[in-house]
């Protein structure tokens, strides 16, 4: 397997990279971690005329805390995110999700921004971005702009980024002391892409009554899906096993997946409900554990 011929460019600044993209348009592709792009090139599913390698651009790899949010440079390696004490202390959902991405070798090269803008609907980080109501900051020839997750993901492997724009930063909120989280997915083999994955966040009062809930599902459509009906149901409910089971049932009814060679529509719906219940249980357990330790 070999890629089709291409030109290679390695800009040292973001401005140079944007200029290259503006010059070559749809004929250019950005190389970040390369864990998805390079295999696609080798299979000749993607045939860029110019490969723009942004690994030499300084200042795109960082994890910072600012005004209640985590700001993550797009070139931050997934393994760096996984090992970050700051992330572990402020947003454990990111840690739980990133640990499920491929294998250590993949996470060592794969980038946070690259995974998100690749927009694989079965991937972990896009689902987490959806659950957290996160956003990305992009740079282009007309300056910078910020895109919320609902406007970012368009379809399978497609985002609203223009071909001349580069993801510069990912921004997600910190999770408060009353929040619990869970990420569950079903794969055929360890390290495979998930058939279905679910990111869940809940907050509860001292009586275990739900005050906030977010559920995002991967693998059931062309983009991550927020289970709005299940979220609305949980608000005000005591977080019993029966309530979580009902939320899972509502997710199964809400999603509209497609059949493929890996799973039927009915099986994906079943998995969506089951993974939702598991993720919510993990989130509720964390709420109780954090309350106990406070």
C-alpha positions as CSV (number, residue, x, y, z in Angstrom):
1,X,0.0,0.0,0.0
2,X,1.5,3.3,-1.1
3,X,0.0,6.8,-1.3
4,X,-0.4,8.6,-4.5
5,X,2.3,11.1,-5.3
6,X,2.1,14.4,-3.4
7,X,4.2,17.5,-2.5
8,X,5.3,18.0,1.0
9,X,5.5,21.2,3.0
10,X,6.5,21.7,6.6
11,X,5.7,25.3,7.7
12,X,7.2,26.7,10.9
13,X,4.4,29.2,11.6
14,X,0.6,29.1,11.6
15,X,0.5,31.9,9.2
16,X,2.7,30.0,6.7
17,X,0.4,26.9,7.0
18,X,-2.7,29.0,6.4
19,X,-1.1,30.6,3.4
20,X,-0.3,27.1,2.0
21,X,-3.9,26.0,2.5
22,X,-5.2,29.2,0.8
23,X,-2.9,28.6,-2.1
24,X,-3.8,25.0,-2.7
25,X,-7.4,24.8,-1.4
26,X,-9.0,21.4,-1.6
27,X,-5.8,19.9,-3.0
28,X,-4.1,20.2,0.4
29,X,-4.4,18.1,3.5
30,X,-3.1,18.9,7.0
31,X,-0.8,16.3,8.6
32,X,-1.0,16.4,12.4
33,X,-0.7,13.0,14.2
34,X,-1.4,11.2,10.9
35,X,-3.1,8.2,12.6
36,X,-6.1,8.5,10.4
37,X,-4.8,10.4,7.4
38,X,-1.8,8.3,6.6
39,X,-3.7,5.0,6.4
40,X,-6.4,6.7,4.2
41,X,-3.6,7.9,1.9
42,X,-2.0,4.5,1.8
43,X,-5.4,3.0,0.7
44,X,-5.7,5.9,-1.7
45,X,-9.0,6.9,-0.2
46,X,-7.5,10.4,0.1
47,X,-5.1,11.7,-2.6
48,X,-3.9,15.2,-1.6
49,X,-1.7,17.1,-4.0
50,X,0.1,18.8,-1.1
51,X,0.6,17.5,2.4
52,X,1.0,20.4,4.9
53,X,2.8,19.1,8.0
54,X,2.1,21.3,11.0
55,X,4.2,19.4,13.5
56,X,7.0,22.0,13.4
57,X,4.7,24.9,14.4
58,X,5.5,26.0,17.9
59,X,2.8,26.9,20.3
60,X,0.0,24.5,19.3
61,X,0.6,21.9,22.1
62,X,-0.5,22.9,25.6
63,X,-3.1,22.4,28.3
64,X,-4.2,25.5,30.2
65,X,-6.8,26.4,32.7
66,X,-8.7,29.7,32.0
67,X,-12.0,31.1,33.4
68,X,-13.5,27.8,34.3
69,X,-12.4,26.1,31.1
70,X,-9.6,23.9,29.8
71,X,-7.9,25.2,26.7
72,X,-6.1,22.5,24.8
73,X,-3.8,23.1,21.9
74,X,-4.9,21.3,18.8
75,X,-1.5,19.5,18.4
76,X,-1.5,18.2,22.0
77,X,-0.9,14.5,21.8
78,X,-3.7,12.3,23.2
79,X,-1.2,10.6,25.4
80,X,-0.2,14.0,26.9
81,X,-3.9,14.6,27.7
82,X,-4.2,11.2,29.3
83,X,-1.2,11.8,31.6
84,X,-2.1,15.4,32.5
85,X,-2.6,16.0,36.2
86,X,-4.6,19.2,35.4
87,X,-7.0,17.3,33.2
88,X,-7.4,14.6,35.8
89,X,-8.2,17.1,38.5
90,X,-10.6,19.2,36.4
91,X,-12.3,17.0,33.8
92,X,-12.0,13.3,34.3
93,X,-14.4,12.5,31.4
94,X,-11.6,13.5,29.0
95,X,-9.2,11.0,30.8
96,X,-11.8,8.2,30.7
97,X,-12.5,8.7,27.0
98,X,-9.0,9.2,25.7
99,X,-7.8,5.9,27.4
100,X,-10.1,4.1,25.0
101,X,-8.6,5.5,21.8
102,X,-6.7,2.7,20.0
103,X,-3.5,1.8,21.8
104,X,-0.7,3.7,23.5
105,X,1.3,3.9,20.3
106,X,-1.6,5.5,18.5
107,X,-2.3,7.9,21.4
108,X,1.4,8.9,21.5
109,X,1.1,10.3,18.0
110,X,-2.6,11.1,17.6
111,X,-3.6,14.7,18.4
112,X,-6.6,16.1,20.2
113,X,-7.5,18.6,17.5
114,X,-6.9,16.1,14.7
115,X,-9.2,13.5,16.2
116,X,-12.0,16.0,16.6
117,X,-11.8,17.6,13.2
118,X,-11.4,14.2,11.5
119,X,-15.1,13.9,12.6
120,X,-15.3,10.1,12.7
121,X,-18.8,9.6,14.2
122,X,-17.6,6.6,16.2
123,X,-14.7,8.4,17.8
124,X,-14.4,9.2,21.5
125,X,-13.3,12.8,21.5
126,X,-16.1,14.2,19.3
127,X,-18.6,12.6,21.6
128,X,-16.9,14.1,24.6
129,X,-16.9,17.5,22.9
130,X,-20.7,17.1,22.4
131,X,-21.3,16.1,26.0
132,X,-19.3,19.0,27.3
133,X,-20.9,21.6,24.9
134,X,-17.3,22.3,23.8
135,X,-16.0,24.4,21.0
136,X,-12.9,24.7,18.7
137,X,-11.0,27.8,17.7
138,X,-9.8,27.8,14.1
139,X,-7.4,30.1,12.2
140,X,-7.8,31.0,8.5
141,X,-6.9,33.7,6.0
142,X,-9.8,35.9,7.3
143,X,-8.7,35.6,10.9
144,X,-9.8,33.4,13.9
145,X,-13.3,32.1,14.7
146,X,-14.8,29.9,17.3
147,X,-17.2,27.1,16.4
148,X,-19.5,25.3,18.9
149,X,-19.8,21.5,18.5
150,X,-23.3,21.6,17.1
151,X,-22.1,23.8,14.2
152,X,-18.8,22.0,13.8
153,X,-19.9,18.5,12.9
154,X,-21.8,18.3,9.6
155,X,-21.8,14.6,8.5
156,X,-19.5,11.6,8.3
157,X,-15.9,12.8,8.4
158,X,-17.1,16.3,7.5
159,X,-17.0,19.6,9.5
160,X,-17.9,23.2,8.9
161,X,-14.2,24.2,8.7
162,X,-13.2,25.7,5.4
163,X,-10.4,24.0,3.4
164,X,-8.2,27.0,4.3
165,X,-8.7,26.8,8.0
166,X,-6.7,25.0,10.7
167,X,-8.0,23.9,14.1
168,X,-5.9,25.8,16.6
169,X,-7.5,25.1,20.0
170,X,-10.1,23.0,21.7
171,X,-12.1,24.5,24.6
172,X,-14.1,22.6,27.1
173,X,-15.5,23.5,30.6
174,X,-14.1,22.1,33.8
175,X,-16.4,19.8,35.6
176,X,-17.7,21.2,38.9
177,X,-17.5,19.4,42.3
178,X,-21.1,18.2,42.1
179,X,-20.6,16.5,38.7
180,X,-20.0,12.8,38.0
181,X,-19.1,11.3,34.6
182,X,-18.9,8.1,32.7
183,X,-17.7,7.0,29.3
184,X,-18.7,3.5,28.0
185,X,-18.3,1.9,24.6
186,X,-18.7,-1.4,22.9
187,X,-15.9,-2.7,20.5
188,X,-15.5,-6.0,18.8
189,X,-11.8,-6.0,19.9
190,X,-9.8,-3.8,22.2
191,X,-8.5,-0.8,20.3
192,X,-11.1,-1.1,17.5
193,X,-13.5,1.7,16.7
194,X,-16.6,1.5,18.8
195,X,-19.9,0.3,17.5
196,X,-21.5,2.6,20.0
197,X,-20.0,4.9,22.6
198,X,-21.7,7.1,25.3
199,X,-20.4,10.0,27.3
200,X,-22.6,11.0,30.3
201,X,-22.4,13.7,32.9
202,X,-24.8,14.2,35.8
203,X,-25.1,16.5,38.8
204,X,-27.2,15.8,41.8
205,X,-28.3,17.4,45.1
206,X,-27.8,15.9,48.5
207,X,-31.0,13.7,48.0
208,X,-29.6,12.2,44.8
209,X,-32.1,14.2,42.8
210,X,-30.6,15.0,39.3
211,X,-30.0,18.8,38.8
212,X,-28.2,18.5,35.4
213,X,-27.6,15.8,32.8
214,X,-25.8,15.4,29.5
215,X,-25.7,12.3,27.3
216,X,-23.8,12.2,24.0
217,X,-23.9,9.1,21.8
218,X,-21.3,8.1,19.2
219,X,-21.8,5.5,16.4
220,X,-25.5,6.1,15.8
221,X,-25.5,8.6,13.0
222,X,-23.3,10.8,10.8
223,X,-22.3,13.0,13.8
224,X,-22.3,12.7,17.6
225,X,-25.9,12.8,19.0
226,X,-27.1,14.5,22.2
227,X,-29.9,12.5,23.8
228,X,-32.0,15.6,24.6
229,X,-35.1,13.6,25.6
230,X,-33.2,11.4,28.1
231,X,-31.5,14.5,29.6
232,X,-34.8,16.3,30.1
233,X,-36.3,13.2,31.7
234,X,-33.5,12.9,34.2
235,X,-33.8,16.4,35.5
236,X,-35.6,16.3,38.8
237,X,-35.6,12.5,39.0
238,X,-34.0,10.6,41.9
239,X,-31.1,8.8,40.3
240,X,-32.3,5.2,41.0
241,X,-31.5,2.2,38.9
242,X,-35.1,2.4,37.4
243,X,-34.6,6.0,36.4
244,X,-31.3,5.2,34.6
245,X,-32.9,2.3,32.9
246,X,-35.7,4.5,31.6
247,X,-33.1,7.0,30.4
248,X,-31.4,4.2,28.5
249,X,-34.7,3.1,27.0
250,X,-35.4,6.7,25.8
251,X,-32.0,6.9,24.1
252,X,-32.6,3.6,22.3
253,X,-35.9,5.1,21.0
254,X,-34.3,8.4,20.1
255,X,-31.3,7.4,18.0
256,X,-31.6,6.5,14.3
257,X,-28.5,4.5,13.3
258,X,-27.9,2.8,10.0
259,X,-27.1,-0.9,9.4
260,X,-23.7,-1.8,8.2
261,X,-21.5,-4.9,8.0
262,X,-20.7,-4.6,11.8
263,X,-24.2,-4.2,13.3
264,X,-27.9,-3.9,12.4
265,X,-30.1,-0.9,13.3
266,X,-31.7,-2.8,16.1
267,X,-28.4,-3.9,17.6
268,X,-27.0,-0.4,17.6
269,X,-30.1,0.9,19.2
270,X,-29.8,-1.8,21.9
271,X,-26.2,-0.9,22.4
272,X,-27.0,2.8,22.7
273,X,-29.4,2.1,25.5
274,X,-27.1,-0.3,27.3
275,X,-24.1,1.9,27.1
276,X,-26.1,4.9,28.3
277,X,-27.2,3.0,31.4
278,X,-23.6,1.9,32.1
279,X,-22.2,5.4,31.6
280,X,-24.9,7.0,33.8
281,X,-24.3,4.4,36.5
282,X,-20.6,5.3,36.4
283,X,-21.5,9.0,36.6
284,X,-23.8,8.5,39.6
285,X,-21.2,6.4,41.4
286,X,-18.7,9.2,40.9
287,X,-21.1,11.8,42.2
288,X,-21.5,9.8,45.4
289,X,-17.8,9.1,45.7
290,X,-16.8,12.7,45.3
291,X,-19.5,13.8,47.8
292,X,-18.1,11.2,50.3
293,X,-14.5,12.4,49.8
294,X,-15.4,16.1,50.1
